[in-house]
């Protein structure tokens, strides 16, 4: 959420990551921390979420039913203020 690195940093823009070079910009996006205190489960967590998303997308079609505009709430982790509602259909 640092304006030095991101245009409009407080707005949810998932497409900003489509062509993002994570290796080139190391340290700008740090969901698991960085350096000596990095989360030891970071690699596993990333592998796990990719696997879960792939399995879901292979078996279901998802359609967004709620507003695409998200207001975020920050606490220990960031989350949307309102529920994200999806219509799910088996493929």
PyMOL Python script that loads the backbone (N, CA, C, O; Angstrom):
from pymol import cmd

cmd.read_pdbstr("""\
ATOM      1  N   UNK A   1       0.811  -1.192   0.000  1.00  0.00           N
ATOM      2  CA  UNK A   1       0.000   0.000   0.000  1.00  0.00           C
ATOM      3  C   UNK A   1       0.854   1.255   0.000  1.00  0.00           C
ATOM      4  O   UNK A   1       0.408   2.318   0.433  1.00  0.00           O
ATOM      5  N   UNK A   2       2.071   1.132  -0.482  1.00  0.00           N
ATOM      6  CA  UNK A   2       2.999   2.257  -0.487  1.00  0.00           C
ATOM      7  C   UNK A   2       2.902   3.019  -1.811  1.00  0.00           C
ATOM      8  O   UNK A   2       3.173   2.446  -2.866  1.00  0.00           O
ATOM      9  N   UNK A   3       2.521   4.296  -1.776  1.00  0.00           N
ATOM     10  CA  UNK A   3       2.368   5.059  -3.018  1.00  0.00           C
ATOM     11  C   UNK A   3       3.677   5.242  -3.785  1.00  0.00           C
ATOM     12  O   UNK A   3       3.653   5.619  -4.957  1.00  0.00           O
ATOM     13  N   UNK A   4       4.813   4.983  -3.148  1.00  0.00           N
ATOM     14  CA  UNK A   4       6.082   5.051  -3.885  1.00  0.00           C
ATOM     15  C   UNK A   4       6.161   3.948  -4.933  1.00  0.00           C
ATOM     16  O   UNK A   4       6.859   4.092  -5.937  1.00  0.00           O
ATOM     17  N   UNK A   5       5.445   2.842  -4.703  1.00  0.00           N
ATOM     18  CA  UNK A   5       5.542   1.690  -5.587  1.00  0.00           C
ATOM     19  C   UNK A   5       4.290   1.446  -6.423  1.00  0.00           C
ATOM     20  O   UNK A   5       4.379   0.851  -7.496  1.00  0.00           O
ATOM     21  N   UNK A   6       3.129   1.893  -5.955  1.00  0.00           N
ATOM     22  CA  UNK A   6       1.871   1.556  -6.618  1.00  0.00           C
ATOM     23  C   UNK A   6       1.014   2.783  -6.871  1.00  0.00           C
ATOM     24  O   UNK A   6       0.852   3.630  -5.992  1.00  0.00           O
ATOM     25  N   UNK A   7       0.460   2.877  -8.088  1.00  0.00           N
ATOM     26  CA  UNK A   7      -0.533   3.902  -8.381  1.00  0.00           C
ATOM     27  C   UNK A   7      -1.811   3.531  -7.645  1.00  0.00           C
ATOM     28  O   UNK A   7      -2.229   2.374  -7.671  1.00  0.00           O
ATOM     29  N   UNK A   8      -2.424   4.491  -6.997  1.00  0.00           N
ATOM     30  CA  UNK A   8      -3.687   4.278  -6.292  1.00  0.00           C
ATOM     31  C   UNK A   8      -3.602   3.041  -5.384  1.00  0.00           C
ATOM     32  O   UNK A   8      -4.374   2.099  -5.557  1.00  0.00           O
ATOM     33  N   UNK A   9      -2.677   3.037  -4.425  1.00  0.00           N
ATOM     34  CA  UNK A   9      -2.375   1.837  -3.635  1.00  0.00           C
ATOM     35  C   UNK A   9      -3.500   1.312  -2.748  1.00  0.00           C
ATOM     36  O   UNK A   9      -3.478   0.139  -2.376  1.00  0.00           O
ATOM     37  N   UNK A  10      -4.484   2.144  -2.397  1.00  0.00           N
ATOM     38  CA  UNK A  10      -5.547   1.697  -1.508  1.00  0.00           C
ATOM     39  C   UNK A  10      -6.743   1.111  -2.254  1.00  0.00           C
ATOM     40  O   UNK A  10      -7.703   0.659  -1.629  1.00  0.00           O
ATOM     41  N   UNK A  11      -6.694   1.115  -3.572  1.00  0.00           N
ATOM     42  CA  UNK A  11      -7.775   0.560  -4.373  1.00  0.00           C
ATOM     43  C   UNK A  11      -7.439  -0.877  -4.755  1.00  0.00           C
ATOM     44  O   UNK A  11      -6.316  -1.171  -5.163  1.00  0.00           O
ATOM     45  N   UNK A  12      -8.414  -1.766  -4.622  1.00  0.00           N
ATOM     46  CA  UNK A  12      -8.217  -3.163  -4.997  1.00  0.00           C
ATOM     47  C   UNK A  12      -8.181  -3.252  -6.519  1.00  0.00           C
ATOM     48  O   UNK A  12      -9.181  -2.980  -7.183  1.00  0.00           O
ATOM     49  N   UNK A  13      -7.042  -3.629  -7.065  1.00  0.00           N
ATOM     50  CA  UNK A  13      -6.852  -3.771  -8.514  1.00  0.00           C
ATOM     51  C   UNK A  13      -6.126  -5.082  -8.786  1.00  0.00           C
ATOM     52  O   UNK A  13      -4.913  -5.079  -8.996  1.00  0.00           O
ATOM     53  N   UNK A  14      -6.843  -6.199  -8.788  1.00  0.00           N
ATOM     54  CA  UNK A  14      -6.174  -7.483  -9.005  1.00  0.00           C
ATOM     55  C   UNK A  14      -5.386  -7.551 -10.312  1.00  0.00           C
ATOM     56  O   UNK A  14      -4.389  -8.268 -10.395  1.00  0.00           O
ATOM     57  N   UNK A  15      -5.823  -6.813 -11.329  1.00  0.00           N
ATOM     58  CA  UNK A  15      -5.129  -6.862 -12.605  1.00  0.00           C
ATOM     59  C   UNK A  15      -3.754  -6.198 -12.552  1.00  0.00           C
ATOM     60  O   UNK A  15      -2.968  -6.365 -13.484  1.00  0.00           O
ATOM     61  N   UNK A  16      -3.436  -5.450 -11.493  1.00  0.00           N
ATOM     62  CA  UNK A  16      -2.112  -4.839 -11.399  1.00  0.00           C
ATOM     63  C   UNK A  16      -1.009  -5.899 -11.310  1.00  0.00           C
ATOM     64  O   UNK A  16       0.159  -5.603 -11.565  1.00  0.00           O
ATOM     65  N   UNK A  17      -1.377  -7.126 -10.951  1.00  0.00           N
ATOM     66  CA  UNK A  17      -0.381  -8.189 -10.787  1.00  0.00           C
ATOM     67  C   UNK A  17      -0.194  -9.022 -12.051  1.00  0.00           C
ATOM     68  O   UNK A  17       0.671  -9.898 -12.076  1.00  0.00           O
ATOM     69  N   UNK A  18      -0.983  -8.776 -13.110  1.00  0.00           N
ATOM     70  CA  UNK A  18      -0.912  -9.601 -14.328  1.00  0.00           C
ATOM     71  C   UNK A  18       0.483  -9.645 -14.937  1.00  0.00           C
ATOM     72  O   UNK A  18       0.962 -10.727 -15.277  1.00  0.00           O
ATOM     73  N   UNK A  19       1.136  -8.524 -15.082  1.00  0.00           N
ATOM     74  CA  UNK A  19       2.460  -8.470 -15.705  1.00  0.00           C
ATOM     75  C   UNK A  19       3.525  -7.963 -14.742  1.00  0.00           C
ATOM     76  O   UNK A  19       4.550  -7.423 -15.159  1.00  0.00           O
ATOM     77  N   UNK A  20       3.276  -8.140 -13.475  1.00  0.00           N
ATOM     78  CA  UNK A  20       4.174  -7.648 -12.435  1.00  0.00           C
ATOM     79  C   UNK A  20       5.392  -8.552 -12.335  1.00  0.00           C
ATOM     80  O   UNK A  20       5.246  -9.770 -12.225  1.00  0.00           O
ATOM     81  N   UNK A  21       6.576  -7.987 -12.370  1.00  0.00           N
ATOM     82  CA  UNK A  21       7.821  -8.755 -12.272  1.00  0.00           C
ATOM     83  C   UNK A  21       8.232  -8.820 -10.798  1.00  0.00           C
ATOM     84  O   UNK A  21       8.916  -7.931 -10.291  1.00  0.00           O
ATOM     85  N   UNK A  22       7.801  -9.890 -10.121  1.00  0.00           N
ATOM     86  CA  UNK A  22       8.046 -10.016  -8.684  1.00  0.00           C
ATOM     87  C   UNK A  22       9.538 -10.093  -8.367  1.00  0.00           C
ATOM     88  O   UNK A  22       9.980  -9.578  -7.340  1.00  0.00           O
ATOM     89  N   UNK A  23      10.313 -10.731  -9.237  1.00  0.00           N
ATOM     90  CA  UNK A  23      11.753 -10.838  -8.998  1.00  0.00           C
ATOM     91  C   UNK A  23      12.425  -9.467  -9.075  1.00  0.00           C
ATOM     92  O   UNK A  23      13.300  -9.153  -8.268  1.00  0.00           O
ATOM     93  N   UNK A  24      12.014  -8.657 -10.045  1.00  0.00           N
ATOM     94  CA  UNK A  24      12.590  -7.323 -10.235  1.00  0.00           C
ATOM     95  C   UNK A  24      12.217  -6.387  -9.090  1.00  0.00           C
ATOM     96  O   UNK A  24      13.016  -5.537  -8.698  1.00  0.00           O
ATOM     97  N   UNK A  25      11.011  -6.536  -8.555  1.00  0.00           N
ATOM     98  CA  UNK A  25      10.509  -5.635  -7.521  1.00  0.00           C
ATOM     99  C   UNK A  25      10.475  -6.303  -6.147  1.00  0.00           C
ATOM    100  O   UNK A  25       9.566  -6.045  -5.357  1.00  0.00           O
ATOM    101  N   UNK A  26      11.442  -7.144  -5.862  1.00  0.00           N
ATOM    102  CA  UNK A  26      11.486  -7.860  -4.595  1.00  0.00           C
ATOM    103  C   UNK A  26      11.414  -6.877  -3.420  1.00  0.00           C
ATOM    104  O   UNK A  26      12.155  -5.896  -3.376  1.00  0.00           O
ATOM    105  N   UNK A  27      10.535  -7.146  -2.496  1.00  0.00           N
ATOM    106  CA  UNK A  27      10.396  -6.303  -1.321  1.00  0.00           C
ATOM    107  C   UNK A  27       9.242  -5.323  -1.401  1.00  0.00           C
ATOM    108  O   UNK A  27       8.876  -4.721  -0.392  1.00  0.00           O
ATOM    109  N   UNK A  28       8.652  -5.146  -2.600  1.00  0.00           N
ATOM    110  CA  UNK A  28       7.504  -4.251  -2.728  1.00  0.00           C
ATOM    111  C   UNK A  28       6.207  -4.956  -2.369  1.00  0.00           C
ATOM    112  O   UNK A  28       5.279  -4.324  -1.865  1.00  0.00           O
ATOM    113  N   UNK A  29       6.132  -6.248  -2.621  1.00  0.00           N
ATOM    114  CA  UNK A  29       4.949  -7.045  -2.314  1.00  0.00           C
ATOM    115  C   UNK A  29       5.411  -8.155  -1.386  1.00  0.00           C
ATOM    116  O   UNK A  29       6.052  -9.106  -1.833  1.00  0.00           O
ATOM    117  N   UNK A  30       5.096  -8.049  -0.096  1.00  0.00           N
ATOM    118  CA  UNK A  30       5.652  -8.993   0.884  1.00  0.00           C
ATOM    119  C   UNK A  30       4.560  -9.591   1.770  1.00  0.00           C
ATOM    120  O   UNK A  30       4.480  -9.269   2.955  1.00  0.00           O
ATOM    121  N   UNK A  31       3.715 -10.464   1.201  1.00  0.00           N
ATOM    122  CA  UNK A  31       2.636 -11.035   2.005  1.00  0.00           C
ATOM    123  C   UNK A  31       3.116 -11.930   3.141  1.00  0.00           C
ATOM    124  O   UNK A  31       2.378 -12.149   4.102  1.00  0.00           O
ATOM    125  N   UNK A  32       4.338 -12.452   3.051  1.00  0.00           N
ATOM    126  CA  UNK A  32       4.844 -13.361   4.082  1.00  0.00           C
ATOM    127  C   UNK A  32       6.056 -12.787   4.813  1.00  0.00           C
ATOM    128  O   UNK A  32       6.776 -13.518   5.493  1.00  0.00           O
ATOM    129  N   UNK A  33       6.279 -11.500   4.677  1.00  0.00           N
ATOM    130  CA  UNK A  33       7.452 -10.893   5.285  1.00  0.00           C
ATOM    131  C   UNK A  33       8.661 -11.080   4.382  1.00  0.00           C
ATOM    132  O   UNK A  33       8.550 -11.623   3.282  1.00  0.00           O
ATOM    133  N   UNK A  34       9.803 -10.631   4.850  1.00  0.00           N
ATOM    134  CA  UNK A  34      11.026 -10.716   4.058  1.00  0.00           C
ATOM    135  C   UNK A  34      12.216 -10.725   5.007  1.00  0.00           C
ATOM    136  O   UNK A  34      12.111 -10.267   6.145  1.00  0.00           O
ATOM    137  N   UNK A  35      13.310 -11.230   4.554  1.00  0.00           N
ATOM    138  CA  UNK A  35      14.532 -11.236   5.353  1.00  0.00           C
ATOM    139  C   UNK A  35      14.546 -12.348   6.375  1.00  0.00           C
ATOM    140  O   UNK A  35      13.926 -13.388   6.152  1.00  0.00           O
ATOM    141  N   UNK A  36      15.233 -12.165   7.491  1.00  0.00           N
ATOM    142  CA  UNK A  36      15.412 -13.237   8.467  1.00  0.00           C
ATOM    143  C   UNK A  36      14.126 -13.666   9.164  1.00  0.00           C
ATOM    144  O   UNK A  36      14.081 -14.740   9.763  1.00  0.00           O
ATOM    145  N   UNK A  37      13.082 -12.842   9.096  1.00  0.00           N
ATOM    146  CA  UNK A  37      11.821 -13.193   9.765  1.00  0.00           C
ATOM    147  C   UNK A  37      10.731 -13.624   8.782  1.00  0.00           C
ATOM    148  O   UNK A  37       9.545 -13.598   9.112  1.00  0.00           O
ATOM    149  N   UNK A  38      11.140 -14.020   7.575  1.00  0.00           N
ATOM    150  CA  UNK A  38      10.163 -14.456   6.580  1.00  0.00           C
ATOM    151  C   UNK A  38       9.419 -15.697   7.095  1.00  0.00           C
ATOM    152  O   UNK A  38      10.001 -16.531   7.788  1.00  0.00           O
ATOM    153  N   UNK A  39       8.169 -15.807   6.761  1.00  0.00           N
ATOM    154  CA  UNK A  39       7.355 -16.947   7.182  1.00  0.00           C
ATOM    155  C   UNK A  39       7.946 -18.237   6.616  1.00  0.00           C
ATOM    156  O   UNK A  39       8.164 -18.342   5.409  1.00  0.00           O
ATOM    157  N   UNK A  40       8.203 -19.201   7.468  1.00  0.00           N
ATOM    158  CA  UNK A  40       8.813 -20.445   6.980  1.00  0.00           C
ATOM    159  C   UNK A  40       7.843 -21.284   6.148  1.00  0.00           C
ATOM    160  O   UNK A  40       8.271 -22.215   5.465  1.00  0.00           O
ATOM    161  N   UNK A  41       6.559 -20.977   6.191  1.00  0.00           N
ATOM    162  CA  UNK A  41       5.578 -21.704   5.396  1.00  0.00           C
ATOM    163  C   UNK A  41       5.194 -20.998   4.102  1.00  0.00           C
ATOM    164  O   UNK A  41       4.258 -21.428   3.428  1.00  0.00           O
ATOM    165  N   UNK A  42       5.893 -19.924   3.738  1.00  0.00           N
ATOM    166  CA  UNK A  42       5.525 -19.116   2.574  1.00  0.00           C
ATOM    167  C   UNK A  42       5.509 -19.934   1.285  1.00  0.00           C
ATOM    168  O   UNK A  42       4.544 -19.859   0.524  1.00  0.00           O
ATOM    169  N   UNK A  43       6.541 -20.700   1.034  1.00  0.00           N
ATOM    170  CA  UNK A  43       6.615 -21.505  -0.188  1.00  0.00           C
ATOM    171  C   UNK A  43       5.482 -22.509  -0.266  1.00  0.00           C
ATOM    172  O   UNK A  43       4.853 -22.668  -1.313  1.00  0.00           O
ATOM    173  N   UNK A  44       5.222 -23.188   0.845  1.00  0.00           N
ATOM    174  CA  UNK A  44       4.135 -24.167   0.875  1.00  0.00           C
ATOM    175  C   UNK A  44       2.781 -23.486   0.679  1.00  0.00           C
ATOM    176  O   UNK A  44       1.934 -23.992  -0.057  1.00  0.00           O
ATOM    177  N   UNK A  45       2.573 -22.341   1.334  1.00  0.00           N
ATOM    178  CA  UNK A  45       1.293 -21.628   1.217  1.00  0.00           C
ATOM    179  C   UNK A  45       1.025 -21.207  -0.219  1.00  0.00           C
ATOM    180  O   UNK A  45      -0.103 -21.338  -0.696  1.00  0.00           O
ATOM    181  N   UNK A  46       2.030 -20.709  -0.914  1.00  0.00           N
ATOM    182  CA  UNK A  46       1.857 -20.300  -2.308  1.00  0.00           C
ATOM    183  C   UNK A  46       1.552 -21.511  -3.197  1.00  0.00           C
ATOM    184  O   UNK A  46       0.678 -21.441  -4.062  1.00  0.00           O
ATOM    185  N   UNK A  47       2.264 -22.608  -2.987  1.00  0.00           N
ATOM    186  CA  UNK A  47       2.007 -23.822  -3.760  1.00  0.00           C
ATOM    187  C   UNK A  47       0.595 -24.352  -3.478  1.00  0.00           C
ATOM    188  O   UNK A  47      -0.106 -24.784  -4.393  1.00  0.00           O
ATOM    189  N   UNK A  48       0.196 -24.317  -2.231  1.00  0.00           N
ATOM    190  CA  UNK A  48      -1.112 -24.821  -1.829  1.00  0.00           C
ATOM    191  C   UNK A  48      -2.245 -23.996  -2.450  1.00  0.00           C
ATOM    192  O   UNK A  48      -3.204 -24.574  -2.962  1.00  0.00           O
ATOM    193  N   UNK A  49      -2.160 -22.673  -2.419  1.00  0.00           N
ATOM    194  CA  UNK A  49      -3.250 -21.855  -2.957  1.00  0.00           C
ATOM    195  C   UNK A  49      -3.347 -21.999  -4.469  1.00  0.00           C
ATOM    196  O   UNK A  49      -4.450 -21.999  -5.014  1.00  0.00           O
ATOM    197  N   UNK A  50      -2.228 -22.119  -5.148  1.00  0.00           N
ATOM    198  CA  UNK A  50      -2.259 -22.330  -6.605  1.00  0.00           C
ATOM    199  C   UNK A  50      -2.944 -23.654  -6.922  1.00  0.00           C
ATOM    200  O   UNK A  50      -3.757 -23.726  -7.843  1.00  0.00           O
ATOM    201  N   UNK A  51      -2.623 -24.693  -6.170  1.00  0.00           N
ATOM    202  CA  UNK A  51      -3.244 -25.999  -6.381  1.00  0.00           C
ATOM    203  C   UNK A  51      -4.743 -25.939  -6.136  1.00  0.00           C
ATOM    204  O   UNK A  51      -5.519 -26.484  -6.923  1.00  0.00           O
ATOM    205  N   UNK A  52      -5.158 -25.294  -5.071  1.00  0.00           N
ATOM    206  CA  UNK A  52      -6.583 -25.173  -4.748  1.00  0.00           C
ATOM    207  C   UNK A  52      -7.324 -24.409  -5.846  1.00  0.00           C
ATOM    208  O   UNK A  52      -8.397 -24.832  -6.276  1.00  0.00           O
ATOM    209  N   UNK A  53      -6.765 -23.296  -6.298  1.00  0.00           N
ATOM    210  CA  UNK A  53      -7.413 -22.504  -7.348  1.00  0.00           C
ATOM    211  C   UNK A  53      -7.528 -23.296  -8.644  1.00  0.00           C
ATOM    212  O   UNK A  53      -8.568 -23.252  -9.302  1.00  0.00           O
ATOM    213  N   UNK A  54      -6.492 -24.010  -9.014  1.00  0.00           N
ATOM    214  CA  UNK A  54      -6.522 -24.817 -10.248  1.00  0.00           C
ATOM    215  C   UNK A  54      -7.607 -25.885 -10.164  1.00  0.00           C
ATOM    216  O   UNK A  54      -8.361 -26.072 -11.119  1.00  0.00           O
ATOM    217  N   UNK A  55      -7.696 -26.581  -9.047  1.00  0.00           N
ATOM    218  CA  UNK A  55      -8.712 -27.631  -8.890  1.00  0.00           C
ATOM    219  C   UNK A  55     -10.122 -27.033  -8.951  1.00  0.00           C
ATOM    220  O   UNK A  55     -11.003 -27.594  -9.601  1.00  0.00           O
ATOM    221  N   UNK A  56     -10.334 -25.917  -8.288  1.00  0.00           N
ATOM    222  CA  UNK A  56     -11.655 -25.274  -8.319  1.00  0.00           C
ATOM    223  C   UNK A  56     -12.017 -24.854  -9.739  1.00  0.00           C
ATOM    224  O   UNK A  56     -13.132 -25.107 -10.195  1.00  0.00           O
ATOM    225  N   UNK A  57     -11.079 -24.212 -10.443  1.00  0.00           N
ATOM    226  CA  UNK A  57     -11.367 -23.727 -11.789  1.00  0.00           C
ATOM    227  C   UNK A  57     -11.537 -24.848 -12.803  1.00  0.00           C
ATOM    228  O   UNK A  57     -12.197 -24.659 -13.825  1.00  0.00           O
ATOM    229  N   UNK A  58     -10.951 -26.013 -12.539  1.00  0.00           N
ATOM    230  CA  UNK A  58     -11.150 -27.168 -13.420  1.00  0.00           C
ATOM    231  C   UNK A  58     -12.554 -27.746 -13.275  1.00  0.00           C
ATOM    232  O   UNK A  58     -13.097 -28.298 -14.232  1.00  0.00           O
ATOM    233  N   UNK A  59     -13.139 -27.627 -12.103  1.00  0.00           N
ATOM    234  CA  UNK A  59     -14.420 -28.269 -11.828  1.00  0.00           C
ATOM    235  C   UNK A  59     -15.621 -27.335 -11.855  1.00  0.00           C
ATOM    236  O   UNK A  59     -16.757 -27.794 -11.970  1.00  0.00           O
ATOM    237  N   UNK A  60     -15.383 -26.015 -11.750  1.00  0.00           N
ATOM    238  CA  UNK A  60     -16.494 -25.073 -11.627  1.00  0.00           C
ATOM    239  C   UNK A  60     -16.279 -23.832 -12.489  1.00  0.00           C
ATOM    240  O   UNK A  60     -15.145 -23.430 -12.753  1.00  0.00           O
ATOM    241  N   UNK A  61     -17.388 -23.232 -12.923  1.00  0.00           N
ATOM    242  CA  UNK A  61     -17.394 -21.903 -13.517  1.00  0.00           C
ATOM    243  C   UNK A  61     -17.846 -20.941 -12.437  1.00  0.00           C
ATOM    244  O   UNK A  61     -18.838 -21.197 -11.755  1.00  0.00           O
ATOM    245  N   UNK A  62     -17.135 -19.842 -12.273  1.00  0.00           N
ATOM    246  CA  UNK A  62     -17.450 -18.856 -11.246  1.00  0.00           C
ATOM    247  C   UNK A  62     -17.859 -17.551 -11.914  1.00  0.00           C
ATOM    248  O   UNK A  62     -17.220 -17.103 -12.866  1.00  0.00           O
ATOM    249  N   UNK A  63     -18.932 -16.943 -11.405  1.00  0.00           N
ATOM    250  CA  UNK A  63     -19.392 -15.658 -11.918  1.00  0.00           C
ATOM    251  C   UNK A  63     -19.610 -14.727 -10.737  1.00  0.00           C
ATOM    252  O   UNK A  63     -20.321 -15.069  -9.792  1.00  0.00           O
ATOM    253  N   UNK A  64     -18.997 -13.551 -10.790  1.00  0.00           N
ATOM    254  CA  UNK A  64     -19.118 -12.572  -9.717  1.00  0.00           C
ATOM    255  C   UNK A  64     -20.531 -12.011  -9.680  1.00  0.00           C
ATOM    256  O   UNK A  64     -21.023 -11.509 -10.691  1.00  0.00           O
ATOM    257  N   UNK A  65     -21.189 -12.091  -8.527  1.00  0.00           N
ATOM    258  CA  UNK A  65     -22.551 -11.575  -8.350  1.00  0.00           C
ATOM    259  C   UNK A  65     -22.573 -10.310  -7.497  1.00  0.00           C
ATOM    260  O   UNK A  65     -23.540  -9.550  -7.554  1.00  0.00           O
ATOM    261  N   UNK A  66     -21.544 -10.075  -6.719  1.00  0.00           N
ATOM    262  CA  UNK A  66     -21.485  -8.869  -5.901  1.00  0.00           C
ATOM    263  C   UNK A  66     -20.768  -7.766  -6.686  1.00  0.00           C
ATOM    264  O   UNK A  66     -20.267  -7.999  -7.786  1.00  0.00           O
ATOM    265  N   UNK A  67     -20.729  -6.594  -6.119  1.00  0.00           N
ATOM    266  CA  UNK A  67     -20.080  -5.457  -6.759  1.00  0.00           C
ATOM    267  C   UNK A  67     -18.592  -5.728  -6.951  1.00  0.00           C
ATOM    268  O   UNK A  67     -17.942  -6.257  -6.050  1.00  0.00           O
ATOM    269  N   UNK A  68     -18.040  -5.370  -8.124  1.00  0.00           N
ATOM    270  CA  UNK A  68     -16.606  -5.570  -8.329  1.00  0.00           C
ATOM    271  C   UNK A  68     -15.751  -4.564  -7.555  1.00  0.00           C
ATOM    272  O   UNK A  68     -14.538  -4.742  -7.440  1.00  0.00           O
ATOM    273  N   UNK A  69     -16.373  -3.516  -7.029  1.00  0.00           N
ATOM    274  CA  UNK A  69     -15.639  -2.525  -6.234  1.00  0.00           C
ATOM    275  C   UNK A  69     -15.523  -3.028  -4.794  1.00  0.00           C
ATOM    276  O   UNK A  69     -16.535  -3.311  -4.152  1.00  0.00           O
ATOM    277  N   UNK A  70     -14.307  -3.138  -4.290  1.00  0.00           N
ATOM    278  CA  UNK A  70     -14.083  -3.646  -2.940  1.00  0.00           C
ATOM    279  C   UNK A  70     -13.596  -2.536  -2.025  1.00  0.00           C
ATOM    280  O   UNK A  70     -12.727  -1.744  -2.391  1.00  0.00           O
ATOM    281  N   UNK A  71     -14.169  -2.493  -0.831  1.00  0.00           N
ATOM    282  CA  UNK A  71     -13.634  -1.645   0.230  1.00  0.00           C
ATOM    283  C   UNK A  71     -12.922  -2.580   1.187  1.00  0.00           C
ATOM    284  O   UNK A  71     -13.504  -3.561   1.649  1.00  0.00           O
ATOM    285  N   UNK A  72     -11.669  -2.284   1.487  1.00  0.00           N
ATOM    286  CA  UNK A  72     -10.877  -3.191   2.303  1.00  0.00           C
ATOM    287  C   UNK A  72     -10.848  -2.760   3.765  1.00  0.00           C
ATOM    288  O   UNK A  72     -10.894  -1.573   4.085  1.00  0.00           O
ATOM    289  N   UNK A  73     -10.771  -3.759   4.643  1.00  0.00           N
ATOM    290  CA  UNK A  73     -10.652  -3.546   6.082  1.00  0.00           C
ATOM    291  C   UNK A  73      -9.301  -4.117   6.490  1.00  0.00           C
ATOM    292  O   UNK A  73      -8.965  -5.252   6.154  1.00  0.00           O
ATOM    293  N   UNK A  74      -8.545  -3.329   7.207  1.00  0.00           N
ATOM    294  CA  UNK A  74      -7.208  -3.768   7.616  1.00  0.00           C
ATOM    295  C   UNK A  74      -7.205  -4.097   9.103  1.00  0.00           C
ATOM    296  O   UNK A  74      -7.635  -3.297   9.933  1.00  0.00           O
ATOM    297  N   UNK A  75      -6.717  -5.280   9.418  1.00  0.00           N
ATOM    298  CA  UNK A  75      -6.454  -5.661  10.802  1.00  0.00           C
ATOM    299  C   UNK A  75      -5.140  -6.432  10.762  1.00  0.00           C
ATOM    300  O   UNK A  75      -4.153  -5.907  10.246  1.00  0.00           O
ATOM    301  N   UNK A  76      -5.087  -7.634  11.274  1.00  0.00           N
ATOM    302  CA  UNK A  76      -3.866  -8.429  11.139  1.00  0.00           C
ATOM    303  C   UNK A  76      -3.646  -8.771   9.668  1.00  0.00           C
ATOM    304  O   UNK A  76      -2.518  -8.743   9.176  1.00  0.00           O
ATOM    305  N   UNK A  77      -4.730  -9.092   8.976  1.00  0.00           N
ATOM    306  CA  UNK A  77      -4.684  -9.285   7.528  1.00  0.00           C
ATOM    307  C   UNK A  77      -5.714  -8.356   6.890  1.00  0.00           C
ATOM    308  O   UNK A  77      -6.595  -7.826   7.567  1.00  0.00           O
ATOM    309  N   UNK A  78      -5.588  -8.172   5.591  1.00  0.00           N
ATOM    310  CA  UNK A  78      -6.541  -7.324   4.890  1.00  0.00           C
ATOM    311  C   UNK A  78      -7.651  -8.195   4.335  1.00  0.00           C
ATOM    312  O   UNK A  78      -7.397  -9.304   3.863  1.00  0.00           O
ATOM    313  N   UNK A  79      -8.890  -7.698   4.387  1.00  0.00           N
ATOM    314  CA  UNK A  79     -10.023  -8.456   3.872  1.00  0.00           C
ATOM    315  C   UNK A  79     -11.057  -7.474   3.341  1.00  0.00           C
ATOM    316  O   UNK A  79     -11.034  -6.293   3.690  1.00  0.00           O
ATOM    317  N   UNK A  80     -11.973  -7.963   2.490  1.00  0.00           N
ATOM    318  CA  UNK A  80     -13.017  -7.064   1.995  1.00  0.00           C
ATOM    319  C   UNK A  80     -14.024  -6.757   3.100  1.00  0.00           C
ATOM    320  O   UNK A  80     -14.319  -7.613   3.934  1.00  0.00           O
ATOM    321  N   UNK A  81     -14.553  -5.523   3.103  1.00  0.00           N
ATOM    322  CA  UNK A  81     -15.540  -5.126   4.107  1.00  0.00           C
ATOM    323  C   UNK A  81     -16.850  -5.885   3.904  1.00  0.00           C
ATOM    324  O   UNK A  81     -17.459  -6.344   4.870  1.00  0.00           O
ATOM    325  N   UNK A  82     -17.280  -6.017   2.653  1.00  0.00           N
ATOM    326  CA  UNK A  82     -18.506  -6.740   2.316  1.00  0.00           C
ATOM    327  C   UNK A  82     -18.157  -8.126   1.781  1.00  0.00           C
ATOM    328  O   UNK A  82     -17.041  -8.352   1.314  1.00  0.00           O
ATOM    329  N   UNK A  83     -19.103  -9.042   1.851  1.00  0.00           N
ATOM    330  CA  UNK A  83     -18.889 -10.382   1.310  1.00  0.00           C
ATOM    331  C   UNK A  83     -18.704 -10.334  -0.199  1.00  0.00           C
ATOM    332  O   UNK A  83     -19.289  -9.491  -0.880  1.00  0.00           O
ATOM    333  N   UNK A  84     -17.886 -11.244  -0.715  1.00  0.00           N
ATOM    334  CA  UNK A  84     -17.746 -11.414  -2.156  1.00  0.00           C
ATOM    335  C   UNK A  84     -18.665 -12.581  -2.529  1.00  0.00           C
ATOM    336  O   UNK A  84     -18.479 -13.703  -2.059  1.00  0.00           O
ATOM    337  N   UNK A  85     -19.644 -12.304  -3.368  1.00  0.00           N
ATOM    338  CA  UNK A  85     -20.654 -13.322  -3.711  1.00  0.00           C
ATOM    339  C   UNK A  85     -20.379 -13.846  -5.116  1.00  0.00           C
ATOM    340  O   UNK A  85     -20.307 -13.076  -6.074  1.00  0.00           O
ATOM    341  N   UNK A  86     -20.228 -15.159  -5.228  1.00  0.00           N
ATOM    342  CA  UNK A  86     -19.996 -15.810  -6.502  1.00  0.00           C
ATOM    343  C   UNK A  86     -21.135 -16.760  -6.821  1.00  0.00           C
ATOM    344  O   UNK A  86     -21.688 -17.407  -5.931  1.00  0.00           O
ATOM    345  N   UNK A  87     -21.474 -16.836  -8.079  1.00  0.00           N
ATOM    346  CA  UNK A  87     -22.404 -17.855  -8.563  1.00  0.00           C
ATOM    347  C   UNK A  87     -21.520 -18.997  -9.070  1.00  0.00           C
ATOM    348  O   UNK A  87     -20.632 -18.784  -9.895  1.00  0.00           O
ATOM    349  N   UNK A  88     -21.768 -20.198  -8.575  1.00  0.00           N
ATOM    350  CA  UNK A  88     -20.927 -21.344  -8.896  1.00  0.00           C
ATOM    351  C   UNK A  88     -21.731 -22.377  -9.667  1.00  0.00           C
ATOM    352  O   UNK A  88     -22.817 -22.780  -9.251  1.00  0.00           O
ATOM    353  N   UNK A  89     -21.178 -22.800 -10.802  1.00  0.00           N
ATOM    354  CA  UNK A  89     -21.809 -23.836 -11.630  1.00  0.00           C
ATOM    355  C   UNK A  89     -20.798 -24.929 -11.924  1.00  0.00           C
ATOM    356  O   UNK A  89     -19.661 -24.658 -12.311  1.00  0.00           O
ATOM    357  N   UNK A  90     -21.228 -26.161 -11.734  1.00  0.00           N
ATOM    358  CA  UNK A  90     -20.343 -27.288 -12.066  1.00  0.00           C
ATOM    359  C   UNK A  90     -20.121 -27.324 -13.566  1.00  0.00           C
ATOM    360  O   UNK A  90     -21.058 -27.110 -14.336  1.00  0.00           O
ATOM    361  N   UNK A  91     -18.914 -27.587 -13.984  1.00  0.00           N
ATOM    362  CA  UNK A  91     -18.594 -27.693 -15.420  1.00  0.00           C
ATOM    363  C   UNK A  91     -19.186 -28.957 -16.000  1.00  0.00           C
ATOM    364  O   UNK A  91     -19.026 -29.224 -17.191  1.00  0.00           O
TER     365      UNK A  91
END
""", "prot")
cmd.dss("prot")
cmd.show_as("cartoon", "prot")
cmd.util.cbc("prot")
cmd.orient("prot")
